[in-house]
Amino acid sequence: MTPRVGIGFDIHPFSDDPRRRLVLGGVTLDGPGLSGHSDADAVAHAVTDALLGAAGLGDIGSHFPDTDPAYENADSMQLLARAVAAVSGSFEIGNVDVTVVIETPKLAPFRDTMQQRLGEVVRASVNVKAKRAESLGALGRREGIACFAVALLEPR
């Protein structure tokens, strides 16, 4: 087998519910939370999709459907850990690269902690970057957050 690459993407709007926390890469940040069935951690979701896609195992929705009450308010880092377990039988995770599209809050103060927490779960190097949408579209108007992730899997 040859190395495999997967691309993940996730997007969530900000929530009007003051009880929702903003969680990205397993780190709670100041600011309004995101709408979603689980904790809406767009970073963890994109990484999960990248890993599952690289392994040919479908996507996050097929493993953890938002129609299943069992995943309501679920900790997305735990879902990511389950995806890691699913791919680990056949593959070793080489690395993961993440780009978060976010106007606010700034991710720089949280980047090292996010990389550490994600790396502990995936047991590989994780790089997190943040980019602004430069006031363009819904993301630029601060209506939500999007995230892209790429994962490299090496056969065992």
C-alpha positions as CSV (number, residue, x, y, z in Angstrom):
1,M,0.0,0.0,0.0
2,T,1.1,3.6,-0.6
3,P,0.6,6.6,1.6
4,R,-2.9,8.1,1.5
5,V,-4.0,11.7,1.9
6,G,-7.4,12.9,3.1
7,I,-9.0,16.4,3.1
8,G,-11.5,17.4,5.7
9,F,-13.8,20.5,5.8
10,D,-16.3,21.8,8.3
11,I,-18.2,25.0,8.8
12,H,-20.5,26.1,11.6
13,P,-22.4,29.4,12.2
14,F,-22.2,31.2,15.5
15,S,-25.0,30.3,17.9
16,D,-27.4,32.8,19.6
17,D,-27.5,30.4,22.5
18,P,-25.5,31.9,25.4
19,R,-25.0,28.5,26.9
20,R,-22.9,27.3,23.9
21,R,-19.1,27.4,24.3
22,L,-16.7,28.1,21.5
23,V,-14.6,25.0,21.3
24,L,-11.9,24.6,18.6
25,G,-9.3,21.9,18.6
26,G,-10.4,20.8,22.0
27,V,-9.7,24.3,23.5
28,T,-12.4,26.6,24.9
29,L,-12.0,30.1,23.7
30,D,-13.8,33.4,24.6
31,G,-16.6,34.3,22.3
32,P,-20.0,33.0,21.1
33,G,-20.3,29.3,20.6
34,L,-21.0,27.5,17.4
35,S,-24.3,25.9,16.4
36,G,-24.2,22.2,15.9
37,H,-25.5,18.9,17.1
38,S,-22.3,18.1,19.0
39,D,-20.1,20.7,20.6
40,A,-19.6,22.0,17.0
41,D,-15.7,21.9,17.2
42,A,-15.1,22.6,13.5
43,V,-11.4,21.9,13.9
44,A,-11.9,18.4,15.4
45,H,-14.6,17.7,12.8
46,A,-12.4,18.6,9.8
47,V,-9.5,16.5,11.2
48,T,-11.9,13.6,11.7
49,D,-13.1,13.9,8.1
50,A,-9.5,14.1,6.8
51,L,-8.5,10.9,8.6
52,L,-11.6,9.0,7.7
53,G,-11.3,10.1,4.1
54,A,-7.7,9.1,3.8
55,A,-8.5,5.7,5.1
56,G,-11.5,5.3,2.8
57,L,-13.9,5.0,5.7
58,G,-16.5,7.6,4.7
59,D,-17.0,10.8,6.7
60,I,-17.9,12.1,10.1
61,G,-21.7,12.0,9.3
62,S,-21.7,8.3,8.5
63,H,-19.9,7.4,11.7
64,F,-21.5,10.0,14.1
65,P,-24.8,11.2,12.4
66,D,-26.4,14.4,13.6
67,T,-29.7,12.6,13.7
68,D,-28.5,10.3,16.5
69,P,-29.4,11.7,20.0
70,A,-26.3,9.9,21.3
71,Y,-24.1,12.5,19.7
72,E,-26.1,15.6,21.0
73,N,-23.5,17.9,22.7
74,A,-20.9,15.2,22.2
75,D,-17.2,16.1,22.8
76,S,-15.8,16.2,19.3
77,M,-12.3,15.3,20.6
78,Q,-13.8,12.0,21.8
79,L,-15.3,11.5,18.3
80,L,-11.9,12.2,16.8
81,A,-10.3,9.7,19.1
82,R,-12.8,7.1,17.8
83,A,-11.9,8.0,14.2
84,V,-8.2,7.6,15.1
85,A,-8.9,4.1,16.5
86,A,-10.8,3.2,13.3
87,V,-7.8,4.1,11.0
88,S,-5.1,2.9,13.3
89,G,-5.6,-0.8,12.5
90,S,-4.3,-0.3,8.9
91,F,-2.5,3.1,9.0
92,E,-0.1,5.2,11.0
93,I,-1.0,8.9,11.0
94,G,2.0,10.8,9.5
95,N,0.8,14.3,10.2
96,V,-2.2,16.6,10.1
97,D,-2.3,20.2,8.8
98,V,-5.2,22.5,9.7
99,T,-6.4,25.9,8.4
100,V,-9.1,27.7,10.4
101,V,-10.9,30.6,8.6
102,I,-11.9,32.9,11.4
103,E,-12.2,36.7,11.8
104,T,-12.4,36.6,15.6
105,P,-11.3,35.6,18.1
106,K,-7.5,35.5,17.3
107,L,-6.2,31.9,17.4
108,A,-2.5,32.8,18.0
109,P,-2.8,32.7,21.8
110,F,-4.4,29.2,21.7
111,R,-2.5,27.6,18.7
112,D,0.1,25.8,20.8
113,T,-2.5,24.3,23.1
114,M,-4.7,23.3,20.2
115,Q,-1.8,21.6,18.4
116,Q,-0.8,19.8,21.6
117,R,-4.3,18.5,22.3
118,L,-5.0,17.5,18.8
119,G,-1.5,15.8,18.6
120,E,-2.2,13.8,21.8
121,V,-5.4,12.4,20.3
122,V,-4.0,11.7,16.8
123,R,-0.6,10.7,18.1
124,A,1.2,12.6,15.3
125,S,2.3,16.1,14.5
126,V,-0.5,18.6,14.0
127,N,0.0,22.1,12.6
128,V,-2.8,24.7,13.1
129,K,-3.0,27.9,11.1
130,A,-5.5,30.7,11.1
131,K,-6.6,32.9,8.2
132,R,-9.0,35.7,7.9
133,A,-11.7,35.9,5.2
134,E,-10.8,39.6,4.8
135,S,-14.5,40.8,5.3
136,L,-15.7,38.7,2.3
137,G,-18.8,36.5,2.5
138,A,-20.5,35.0,5.6
139,L,-17.2,34.2,7.2
140,G,-15.9,37.7,6.7
141,R,-19.1,39.1,8.2
142,R,-18.3,37.0,11.3
143,E,-21.3,34.7,10.9
144,G,-19.3,31.6,11.6
145,I,-16.1,29.6,11.3
146,A,-14.8,27.2,8.6
147,C,-11.9,24.7,8.9
148,F,-9.9,22.7,6.4
149,A,-7.6,19.8,7.3
150,V,-5.3,17.5,5.4
151,A,-4.1,14.2,6.9
152,L,-1.3,11.9,5.7
153,L,-1.7,8.2,6.5
154,E,1.2,5.7,6.1
155,P,0.3,2.0,5.8
156,R,1.3,-0.2,8.7
